[in-house]
């Protein structure tokens, strides 16, 4: 199904995971959510970047509102049935999965790839955002490798702060490594740019993933929502209640659910 003329792949998670971990060819995986898709409306360059991927996997509960709206052929019903769409979102998830496809959460995908790499002795590479003015980010980067090693003791990996001034030397190290998987955690658009920019220069990397802040939850720089919240698709609520910068988070939630839904309705 297309959203803003971007085709999201219809995937079952197990089949998708099996395919990308065969490492038969280079695969780019991006996990667009409503916030990312909204940005493409005003950023044609970003829209083009997403189209370069091999897989665009649906991440974000707001997408399942959009899927239901887009599947409704009757223009009037798409408004009348909005409460029903939200009811399905929280109480009929398996129905939505059957009607559309599995939600592939970036954090879950990242964790599964890490476990697979550790079990099968596959080396990975992680490139992280260079932002020396963000003291919290710098502090987390200083302990990143040790923390990841404590969570995945048998995992072999390289970790680079992707400083533009040292980009060439970083790329040479990646090229010479035995890594088959690269995670870019540079944030929205920057991570997609980095993958598209360097994929042709690193033929040894077979799986490229833009996964934003997924590592923060995996190694507990940010505490992930309890299982009950995740099962009810209420991770956003947990992050709003427990996380810092509540105004910023509230704006993001407003955009990801309400502005996104309004935009879908208007375009339909």
C-alpha positions in Angstrom: 0.0 0.0 0.0 1.3 3.5 -0.9 1.3 6.4 1.5 2.3 9.7 0.0 3.4 7.7 -3.1 5.8 5.7 -1.0 5.2 2.0 -1.2 5.4 0.2 2.1 6.3 -3.5 1.8 3.7 -6.1 2.6 5.7 -8.5 4.8 5.4 -11.3 7.3 8.2 -10.8 9.9 9.6 -14.3 9.9 9.8 -14.4 6.1 11.3 -11.0 5.9 13.9 -11.7 8.6 14.9 -15.0 6.9 15.4 -13.2 3.6 17.6 -10.3 4.9 19.8 -12.6 6.9 20.8 -14.9 4.0 23.3 -12.2 3.0 23.0 -13.2 -0.7 23.1 -9.5 -1.8 23.1 -6.1 -0.4 19.8 -5.1 1.2 18.8 -1.7 2.5 16.1 -1.7 5.2 14.5 1.5 6.4 11.6 1.5 8.9 9.4 4.6 8.2 6.9 5.7 10.8 4.2 8.5 10.4 6.7 11.2 11.4 9.2 10.1 8.7 6.4 9.9 6.1 5.1 13.3 7.0 8.6 14.8 6.5 8.7 13.5 3.0 5.7 15.7 2.1 7.9 18.8 2.5 11.3 17.2 1.6 11.6 15.7 -1.8 15.2 14.8 -1.2 14.2 12.6 1.7 11.4 11.0 -0.3 14.0 10.1 -2.9 16.2 8.5 -0.3 13.5 6.3 1.0 12.8 5.1 -2.5 16.3 3.8 -2.8 15.7 1.1 -0.2 15.1 -2.6 -0.8 12.6 -2.8 2.1 10.4 -0.2 3.7 8.9 -1.8 6.7 5.9 -0.2 8.6 6.9 1.1 12.0 4.4 3.1 14.1 0.8 2.5 15.1 -0.4 5.5 13.2 0.3 3.6 9.9 -2.5 1.1 10.7 -5.0 4.0 10.9 -3.8 5.1 7.5 -4.0 1.6 6.1 -7.7 1.3 7.2 -8.6 4.7 5.7 -6.9 3.9 2.4 -8.6 0.6 2.2 -12.1 2.2 2.6 -13.6 2.9 -0.8 -16.5 4.9 0.4 -15.4 8.5 1.0 -18.1 9.2 3.6 -17.4 6.0 5.6 -13.7 6.9 6.1 -14.8 9.7 8.4 -17.7 7.9 10.1 -15.6 4.8 10.8 -12.6 6.6 12.4 -13.6 5.4 16.0 -13.8 1.9 14.6 -10.3 2.2 13.1 -8.9 3.3 16.5 -10.8 0.4 18.2 -9.2 -2.0 15.8 -5.8 -0.5 16.5 -5.9 -1.4 20.2 -8.2 -4.4 20.4 -8.0 -6.2 17.0 -4.3 -6.2 16.2 -4.3 -9.7 14.7 -7.1 -8.7 12.4 -5.1 -5.7 11.2 -2.0 -7.9 10.7 -4.1 -10.3 8.6 -5.7 -7.5 6.6 -2.5 -5.6 6.0 0.8 -7.0 7.3 3.0 -7.3 10.3 4.3 -4.2 12.1 8.1 -4.4 12.1 9.4 -2.3 15.0 12.9 -1.0 14.6 13.8 -1.9 18.1 12.6 -5.5 17.8 14.4 -5.9 14.4 17.6 -4.5 15.8 17.6 -6.8 18.8 16.8 -9.9 16.6 19.6 -9.0 14.1 22.1 -8.6 17.1 21.1 -12.0 18.5 21.4 -13.6 15.1 24.8 -12.1 14.5 26.0 -13.2 17.9 24.8 -16.7 17.4 26.2 -17.1 13.9 29.5 -15.3 14.6 28.7 -12.5 12.2 30.5 -9.2 12.7 28.5 -5.9 12.6 29.3 -2.2 12.3 27.5 0.6 14.0 27.9 4.3 12.9 26.6 6.8 15.4 25.8 10.5 15.2 28.6 13.0 15.8 27.2 15.8 18.0 29.8 17.0 20.5 27.4 19.7 21.8 24.9 17.1 23.1 26.5 16.2 26.4 24.0 13.4 27.1 24.7 11.8 23.7 28.5 12.1 24.2 28.2 10.4 27.7 26.2 7.5 26.2 28.7 7.1 23.4 31.6 6.8 25.8 30.1 3.7 27.4 28.3 2.4 24.4 30.7 -0.4 23.4 31.1 -1.7 27.0 27.4 -1.6 27.5 26.6 -3.4 24.3 29.3 -6.0 25.1 27.7 -6.7 28.4 24.4 -7.4 26.7 25.8 -9.4 23.9 29.1 -10.8 25.2 29.9 -13.0 22.1 29.0 -10.3 19.6 31.9 -8.9 17.5 31.4 -5.3 16.3 33.0 -2.0 15.3 31.6 1.2 16.6 32.3 4.6 15.0 31.3 8.1 15.8 30.6 9.3 12.3 32.5 12.5 12.3 32.4 14.0 8.8 36.1 15.1 9.1 37.1 11.4 9.6 34.6 9.9 7.2 37.2 8.6 4.7 39.3 6.9 7.3 36.1 5.3 8.9 35.0 4.0 5.5 38.4 2.4 4.9 38.2 0.6 8.2 34.7 -0.6 7.3 35.9 -1.8 3.9 38.7 -3.8 5.4 36.6 -5.3 8.1 34.7 -8.6 8.0 31.4 -6.9 8.8 28.3 -8.0 7.0 25.8 -5.8 8.8 25.8 -2.0 9.2 23.5 -0.1 11.5 23.2 3.7 11.0 21.8 5.5 14.0 22.3 9.1 12.8 18.7 10.0 13.1 15.9 10.8 10.6 17.2 11.5 7.1 20.9 11.6 8.1 20.9 7.8 8.6 19.3 7.2 5.2 21.7 9.7 3.6 24.7 7.9 5.1 23.5 4.4 3.9 22.9 5.6 0.3 26.1 7.5 0.2 28.4 4.6 1.3 26.7 1.4 0.2 28.6 1.3 -3.1 31.9 1.7 -1.3 31.5 -1.2 1.2 30.7 -4.3 -0.8 31.4 -6.5 2.2 28.3 -5.1 4.0 25.2 -7.1 2.9 22.6 -5.7 5.3 22.1 -2.0 5.9 19.7 -0.8 8.5 18.6 2.8 9.4 17.2 2.3 12.9 17.4 5.7 14.6 17.3 5.3 18.4 16.7 1.6 18.6 20.0 0.9 20.4 19.0 3.3 23.2 16.3 0.9 24.2 18.3 -2.2 23.7 21.1 -1.2 26.0 18.9 0.8 28.3 20.1 4.3 27.7 16.3 4.8 27.5 14.1 2.4 29.3 11.7 0.6 27.0 8.0 0.4 27.9 6.9 -2.7 29.9 5.5 -5.6 27.9 1.9 -4.7 28.6 2.3 -1.3 27.1 4.0 -2.7 24.0 1.3 -5.3 23.6 -1.4 -2.6 23.7 0.6 -0.4 21.3 1.0 2.2 24.1 4.8 2.6 24.1 4.3 6.2 23.1 2.2 6.8 26.2 4.8 5.3 28.5 7.6 7.4 26.9 5.5 10.5 27.3 4.9 9.8 31.0 8.4 8.7 32.0 10.6 10.5 29.5 12.2 14.0 29.5 11.2 16.8 27.2 7.5 16.1 27.5 6.4 19.0 25.3 8.6 17.8 22.4 7.3 14.3 22.8 3.7 15.5 22.9 4.3 17.4 19.7 5.7 14.3 18.0 2.8 12.2 19.2 0.3 14.9 17.9 2.0 14.8 14.5 2.4 11.1 14.3 -1.3 10.3 15.1 -3.5 13.3 14.5 -1.7 15.4 11.9 -0.8 12.3 10.0 -4.4 10.9 10.1 -5.7 14.3 9.0 -3.3 14.4 6.1 -4.2 10.9 5.0 -7.9 11.8 5.1 -7.4 15.0 3.1 -5.3 13.3 0.5 -7.6 10.3 0.1 
